[in-house]
Amino acid sequence: MSAFTRPEVSQPALLAFLLTAALTPFVIWLARRIGMVSAPSKDRWHSRPTALLGGVGIFVAVVTGVVLGVDVPPAFRRAILPAAALLFLMGLVDDFANLKPIQKLVIQILAASIVIQAGLLLPWTSSPALNGAIT
């Protein structure tokens, strides 16, 4: 028997993948069409106008997959998905209102706190406090 086996792919997971592949280019096209682009500036790494709203397609696809039944651990539903939703909303608001870096940092810390509160820590050290900070 081969060391490599073909993994089972659920239909909702496949749908989420296909939705991501289809929605992301569409959202980029739509953002450019309606003028939702970030112009190049000294504090940005891009040299050409870059479409905003990029997370919309990915987030819609992931939520669709979860709602339709992708088998995910309970921790994903109670911690990772809400934290990701918070980060998605932050990015969406930032695309329209240009949040200040400190505002984004506070929201990112809140999202990480949701994950940590659920007991999901990166076990990279022997110190729970340090693992929490890394997480």
MARBA-3410 file (N, C-alpha, C, O; in Angstrom, 1 decimal):
135
0.8,-1.2,0.0,0.0,0.0,0.0,0.9,1.2,0.0,1.9,1.3,0.7 ~ 0.5,2.2,-0.7,1.2,3.5,-0.9,1.2,4.3,0.4,0.2,4.2,1.1 ~ 2.2,5.0,0.7,2.2,5.9,1.9,1.3,7.1,1.7,0.9,7.7,2.6 ~ 1.0,7.4,0.4,0.1,8.5,0.1,-1.3,7.9,-0.3,-1.4,7.1,-1.2 ~ -2.3,8.4,0.4,-3.7,8.0,0.0,-4.4,9.2,-0.4,-4.2,10.3,0.1
-5.4,9.0,-1.2,-6.2,10.1,-1.6,-7.2,10.5,-0.5,-8.0,9.7,-0.1 ~ -7.1,11.7,0.0,-8.0,12.1,1.1,-9.5,12.2,0.6,-9.7,12.6,-0.6 ~ -10.4,12.0,1.5,-11.8,12.2,1.2,-12.1,13.7,1.2,-11.7,14.4,2.1 ~ -12.8,14.2,0.2,-13.1,15.6,0.1,-14.7,15.6,0.1,-15.3,15.1,-0.7 ~ -15.2,16.3,1.1,-16.6,16.4,1.2,-17.2,17.4,0.2,-16.4,18.3,-0.3
-18.4,17.2,-0.2,-19.0,18.1,-1.2,-19.0,19.5,-0.7,-18.7,20.4,-1.5 ~ -19.4,19.8,0.6,-19.4,21.2,1.0,-17.9,21.8,1.0,-17.8,23.0,0.6 ~ -16.9,21.0,1.3,-15.6,21.5,1.2,-15.2,21.8,-0.2,-14.5,22.8,-0.5 ~ -15.6,20.9,-1.1,-15.3,21.2,-2.5,-16.0,22.4,-3.0,-15.5,23.2,-3.8 ~ -17.3,22.6,-2.6,-18.1,23.7,-3.0,-17.4,25.0,-2.4,-17.3,26.0,-3.2
-16.9,25.0,-1.2,-16.2,26.1,-0.6,-15.0,26.5,-1.4,-14.7,27.7,-1.7 ~ -14.2,25.5,-1.8,-13.0,25.7,-2.7,-13.4,26.3,-4.0,-12.8,27.3,-4.4 ~ -14.4,25.8,-4.7,-14.8,26.3,-6.0,-15.4,27.7,-5.8,-15.2,28.5,-6.7 ~ -16.2,27.9,-4.8,-16.7,29.3,-4.5,-15.6,30.3,-4.4,-15.6,31.4,-4.9 ~ -14.5,29.9,-3.6,-13.4,30.8,-3.4,-12.7,31.1,-4.8,-12.4,32.2,-5.1
-12.5,30.0,-5.5,-11.9,30.2,-6.8,-12.7,31.1,-7.8,-12.1,31.8,-8.6 ~ -14.0,31.0,-7.7,-14.9,31.8,-8.5,-15.1,33.2,-8.0,-15.1,34.2,-8.7 ~ -15.4,33.3,-6.7,-15.8,34.6,-6.1,-14.6,35.6,-6.0,-14.8,36.8,-6.2 ~ -13.5,35.1,-5.7,-12.3,36.0,-5.5,-12.0,36.8,-6.7,-11.9,38.0,-6.6 ~ -11.9,36.2,-7.9,-11.7,37.0,-9.1,-12.9,37.9,-9.4,-12.7,39.1,-9.8
-14.1,37.5,-9.1,-15.3,38.3,-9.3,-15.3,39.5,-8.4,-15.5,40.6,-8.9 ~ -14.9,39.3,-7.1,-14.9,40.4,-6.2,-13.8,41.4,-6.6,-14.0,42.6,-6.5 ~ -12.7,40.9,-7.0,-11.6,41.8,-7.5,-12.1,42.6,-8.7,-11.8,43.8,-8.7 ~ -12.7,42.0,-9.6,-13.2,42.7,-10.8,-14.3,43.7,-10.4,-14.2,44.8,-10.8 ~ -15.2,43.3,-9.5,-16.2,44.2,-9.0,-15.6,45.4,-8.3,-16.0,46.6,-8.5
-14.6,45.2,-7.4,-14.0,46.3,-6.7,-13.4,47.3,-7.6,-13.5,48.5,-7.5 ~ -12.7,46.8,-8.6,-12.1,47.7,-9.6,-13.1,48.4,-10.4,-13.0,49.6,-10.7 ~ -14.2,47.7,-10.7,-15.3,48.3,-11.5,-16.0,49.5,-10.8,-16.3,50.5,-11.4 ~ -16.1,49.3,-9.4,-16.8,50.4,-8.7,-15.8,51.3,-8.0,-16.2,52.2,-7.2 ~ -14.5,51.2,-8.3,-13.5,52.1,-7.8,-13.1,51.8,-6.4,-12.5,52.7,-5.8
-13.3,50.6,-5.9,-12.8,50.3,-4.6,-11.4,49.7,-4.7,-11.1,48.5,-4.6 ~ -10.4,50.6,-4.9,-9.0,50.3,-5.0,-8.2,51.1,-4.1,-8.5,52.2,-3.8 ~ -7.1,50.5,-3.7,-6.1,51.2,-2.9,-5.0,51.7,-3.8,-4.3,51.0,-4.5 ~ -4.8,53.1,-3.8,-3.8,53.7,-4.7,-2.4,53.5,-4.1,-2.3,53.4,-2.8 ~ -1.4,53.3,-4.9,-0.1,53.2,-4.4,0.3,54.4,-3.5,-0.1,55.6,-3.8
1.0,54.2,-2.4,1.6,55.3,-1.6,2.8,54.8,-1.0,3.2,53.6,-1.0 ~ 3.5,55.7,-0.3,4.8,55.4,0.3,4.7,54.3,1.4,5.6,53.6,1.6 ~ 3.5,54.3,2.1,3.4,53.3,3.2,2.8,52.0,2.7,2.4,51.2,3.6 ~ 2.7,51.8,1.5,2.1,50.5,0.9,3.2,49.8,0.1,4.1,50.5,-0.5 ~ 3.0,48.5,0.0,4.0,47.8,-0.8,3.7,47.6,-2.2,4.6,47.3,-3.0
2.4,47.9,-2.6,2.1,47.7,-4.0,2.4,49.0,-4.9,2.4,50.1,-4.3 ~ 2.7,48.8,-6.1,3.1,49.9,-7.0,2.0,50.2,-8.0,2.1,51.2,-8.8 ~ 0.9,49.4,-8.0,-0.2,49.7,-8.9,-1.5,49.7,-8.0,-1.5,49.1,-6.9 ~ -2.6,50.3,-8.5,-3.8,50.3,-7.7,-4.2,48.8,-7.5,-4.2,48.0,-8.4 ~ -4.6,48.6,-6.2,-4.9,47.2,-5.8,-6.4,47.2,-5.3,-6.8,48.0,-4.6
-7.1,46.2,-5.8,-8.5,46.0,-5.5,-8.7,45.8,-4.0,-7.9,45.0,-3.4 ~ -9.7,46.4,-3.4,-10.1,46.1,-2.0,-11.2,45.1,-2.0,-11.5,44.6,-3.1 ~ -11.7,44.8,-0.9,-12.8,43.8,-0.7,-12.4,42.4,-1.0,-13.3,41.5,-1.1 ~ -11.1,42.1,-1.0,-10.6,40.8,-1.4,-11.1,39.7,-0.5,-11.2,38.5,-0.9 ~ -11.3,40.0,0.8,-11.7,38.9,1.8,-13.2,38.5,1.6,-13.6,37.5,2.2
-14.0,39.3,0.9,-15.4,38.9,0.8,-15.6,37.6,0.2,-16.3,36.7,0.7 ~ -15.0,37.3,-1.0,-15.2,36.0,-1.6,-14.7,34.8,-0.8,-15.4,33.8,-0.7 ~ -13.6,35.0,-0.1,-13.0,33.9,0.7,-13.9,33.7,1.9,-14.3,32.5,2.2 ~ -14.3,34.7,2.6,-15.2,34.6,3.8,-16.5,34.0,3.4,-17.0,33.1,4.1 ~ -17.2,34.4,2.3,-18.4,33.9,1.9,-18.3,32.4,1.6,-19.2,31.6,2.0
-17.2,32.0,1.0,-17.0,30.6,0.6,-16.8,29.8,1.8,-17.4,28.7,1.9 ~ -16.0,30.2,2.8,-15.7,29.4,4.0,-17.0,29.3,4.8,-17.3,28.2,5.3 ~ -17.8,30.3,5.0,-19.0,30.3,5.8,-20.0,29.3,5.1,-20.7,28.6,5.7 ~ -20.1,29.4,3.7,-21.0,28.5,3.0,-20.6,27.1,3.2,-21.5,26.3,3.5 ~ -19.3,26.8,3.2,-18.9,25.4,3.4,-19.2,24.9,4.8,-19.7,23.8,5.0
-19.0,25.8,5.8,-19.4,25.4,7.2,-20.9,25.2,7.4,-21.3,24.3,8.0 ~ -21.6,26.1,6.8,-23.1,26.1,7.0,-23.6,24.8,6.3,-24.6,24.2,6.8 ~ -23.0,24.4,5.1,-23.5,23.3,4.4,-23.0,22.0,4.9,-23.4,20.9,4.4 ~ -22.1,22.0,5.9,-21.8,20.8,6.6,-20.4,20.3,6.5,-20.1,19.1,6.8 ~ -19.4,21.2,6.2,-18.0,20.7,6.3,-17.8,20.3,7.7,-18.1,21.0,8.7
-17.3,19.1,7.9,-17.0,18.6,9.2,-15.9,19.3,9.9,-14.7,19.0,9.5 ~ -16.2,20.2,10.7,-15.1,21.0,11.4,-15.2,20.7,12.9,-16.3,20.5,13.4 ~ -14.1,20.8,13.6,-14.1,20.6,15.0,-15.0,21.6,15.7,-15.1,22.7,15.2 ~ -15.6,21.3,16.9,-16.4,22.3,17.6,-15.6,23.6,17.9,-16.2,24.6,17.9 ~ -14.3,23.5,18.2,-13.5,24.7,18.5,-13.5,25.6,17.3,-13.5,26.9,17.5
-13.6,25.1,16.1,-13.7,26.0,14.9,-15.0,26.8,14.9,-14.9,28.0,14.7 ~ -16.1,26.1,15.2,-17.4,26.8,15.2,-17.5,27.8,16.4,-18.1,28.9,16.2 ~ -16.9,27.5,17.5,-17.1,28.4,18.7,-16.1,29.4,18.8,-16.3,30.4,19.6 ~ -14.9,29.3,18.2,-13.8,30.2,18.4,-13.2,30.7,17.1,-13.2,32.0,16.9 ~ -12.8,29.9,16.3,-12.1,30.3,15.1,-13.0,31.0,14.1,-12.6,32.1,13.6
-14.2,30.5,13.8,-15.1,31.2,12.9,-15.5,32.5,13.4,-15.5,33.5,12.7 ~ -15.9,32.7,14.7,-16.2,34.0,15.2,-15.1,35.0,15.2,-15.2,36.2,14.8 ~ -13.9,34.5,15.5,-12.7,35.4,15.4,-12.4,35.8,14.0,-12.1,36.9,13.7 ~ -12.6,34.8,13.1,-12.4,35.2,11.6,-13.4,36.1,11.2,-13.1,37.0,10.4 ~ -14.7,36.0,11.6,-15.7,36.9,11.2,-15.4,38.3,11.7,-15.6,39.3,11.0
-14.9,38.4,12.9,-14.5,39.7,13.5,-13.4,40.3,12.6,-13.5,41.5,12.3 ~ -12.4,39.6,12.3,-11.3,40.1,11.4,-11.8,40.4,10.0,-11.4,41.4,9.4 ~ -12.7,39.6,9.5,-13.3,39.9,8.2,-14.0,41.3,8.3,-13.9,42.1,7.4 ~ -14.9,41.5,9.3,-15.6,42.7,9.4,-14.7,43.9,9.6,-14.9,45.0,9.0 ~ -13.6,43.7,10.3,-12.6,44.8,10.5,-12.0,45.1,9.2,-11.9,46.3,8.8
-11.7,44.2,8.4,-11.1,44.4,7.0,-12.1,45.1,6.1,-11.7,46.0,5.4 ~ -13.3,44.7,6.2,-14.4,45.3,5.4,-14.6,46.8,5.8,-14.7,47.7,4.9 ~ -14.7,47.0,7.1,-14.8,48.4,7.6,-13.6,49.2,7.1,-13.7,50.4,6.7 ~ -12.4,48.6,7.3,-11.2,49.3,6.9,-11.2,49.7,5.4,-10.6,50.7,5.0 ~ -11.7,48.8,4.6,-11.8,49.1,3.1,-12.6,50.4,2.9,-12.3,51.1,1.9
-13.6,50.6,3.7,-14.5,51.8,3.5,-14.1,53.0,4.3,-14.2,54.1,3.8 ~ -13.6,52.8,5.5,-13.3,53.9,6.4,-11.9,54.1,6.9,-11.6,55.0,7.6 ~ -11.0,53.3,6.4,-9.6,53.4,6.7,-9.4,53.5,8.3,-9.1,54.6,8.8 ~ -9.5,52.4,8.9,-9.2,52.4,10.4,-7.8,52.7,10.7,-6.9,52.5,9.9 ~ -7.6,53.3,11.8,-6.3,53.6,12.3,-5.6,52.3,12.7,-6.2,51.4,13.2
-4.3,52.3,12.7,-3.5,51.0,13.1,-3.9,50.6,14.5,-4.0,49.4,14.7 ~ -4.0,51.5,15.4,-4.3,51.1,16.8,-5.7,50.5,16.9,-5.9,49.5,17.7 ~ -6.6,51.0,16.1,-8.0,50.4,16.1,-7.9,48.9,15.6,-8.6,48.0,16.1 ~ -7.2,48.7,14.5,-7.0,47.4,13.9,-6.3,46.5,14.9,-6.7,45.3,15.1 ~ -5.3,47.0,15.6,-4.6,46.2,16.6,-5.5,45.7,17.7,-5.5,44.6,18.2
-6.3,46.6,18.2,-7.3,46.3,19.3,-8.2,45.2,18.8,-8.5,44.2,19.6 ~ -8.7,45.3,17.6,-9.7,44.3,17.1,-8.9,42.9,16.9,-9.5,41.9,17.2 ~ -7.7,43.0,16.4,-6.9,41.7,16.2,-6.7,41.1,17.6,-6.7,39.9,17.7 ~ -6.4,41.9,18.6,-6.1,41.3,20.0,-7.4,40.7,20.5,-7.4,39.6,21.1 ~ -8.6,41.4,20.2,-9.9,40.8,20.6,-10.1,39.5,19.9,-10.6,38.5,20.6
-9.9,39.4,18.7,-10.1,38.2,17.9,-9.2,37.1,18.5,-9.6,35.9,18.6 ~ -7.9,37.4,18.7,-7.0,36.4,19.3,-7.5,36.0,20.7,-7.3,34.8,21.0 ~ -8.0,36.9,21.4,-8.6,36.6,22.8,-9.7,35.6,22.7,-9.8,34.7,23.6 ~ -10.5,35.7,21.7,-11.6,34.7,21.5,-11.1,33.3,21.3,-11.6,32.4,21.9 ~ -10.0,33.2,20.5,-9.4,31.9,20.3,-8.8,31.4,21.5,-8.9,30.2,21.9
-8.0,32.3,22.2,-7.3,31.8,23.5,-8.3,31.4,24.5,-8.1,30.5,25.3 ~ -9.4,32.2,24.7,-10.4,31.9,25.7,-11.1,30.5,25.4,-11.5,29.9,26.4 ~ -11.1,30.1,24.2,-11.6,28.8,23.9,-10.6,27.7,24.2,-10.9,26.5,24.0 ~ -9.5,28.1,24.6,-8.4,27.1,25.0,-7.6,26.7,23.8,-6.8,25.7,24.0 ~ -7.6,27.4,22.8,-6.8,27.0,21.6,-5.5,27.9,21.6,-5.5,29.0,21.3
-4.4,27.2,22.0,-3.1,27.9,22.2,-2.1,27.2,21.3,-2.2,26.0,21.1 ~ -1.2,27.9,20.7,-0.1,27.3,20.0,0.9,26.8,21.1,1.4,27.6,21.9 ~ 1.1,25.5,21.1,2.0,24.9,22.1,3.5,24.9,21.8,4.1,23.9,21.8 ~ 4.0,26.1,21.6,5.4,26.2,21.1,6.4,26.3,22.2,7.6,26.2,21.9 ~ 5.9,26.6,23.4,6.9,26.7,24.5,6.3,25.9,25.7,5.1,25.4,25.6
7.0,25.8,26.8,6.5,25.2,28.0,5.7,26.2,28.9,5.2,25.8,29.9 ~ 5.6,27.4,28.5,5.0,28.5,29.2,3.6,28.8,28.7,3.5,29.2,27.5 ~ 2.5,28.5,29.4,1.2,28.8,28.9,1.0,30.3,28.6,0.4,30.7,27.7 ~ 1.6,31.2,29.5,1.5,32.6,29.2,2.2,33.0,27.9,1.6,33.8,27.2 ~ 3.3,32.5,27.7,4.0,32.8,26.4,3.3,32.2,25.2,3.2,32.8,24.2
2.8,31.0,25.4,2.0,30.4,24.3,0.8,31.3,24.0,0.4,31.4,22.8 ~ 0.1,31.8,25.0,-1.0,32.7,24.8,-0.6,34.0,24.1,-1.3,34.4,23.2 ~ 0.6,34.5,24.4,1.1,35.7,23.8,1.4,35.4,22.3,1.1,36.3,21.4 ~ 2.0,34.3,22.1,2.3,33.9,20.7,1.1,33.7,19.9,1.0,34.1,18.7 ~ 0.1,33.0,20.5,-1.2,32.8,19.8,-1.8,34.1,19.4,-2.9,34.1,18.8
END
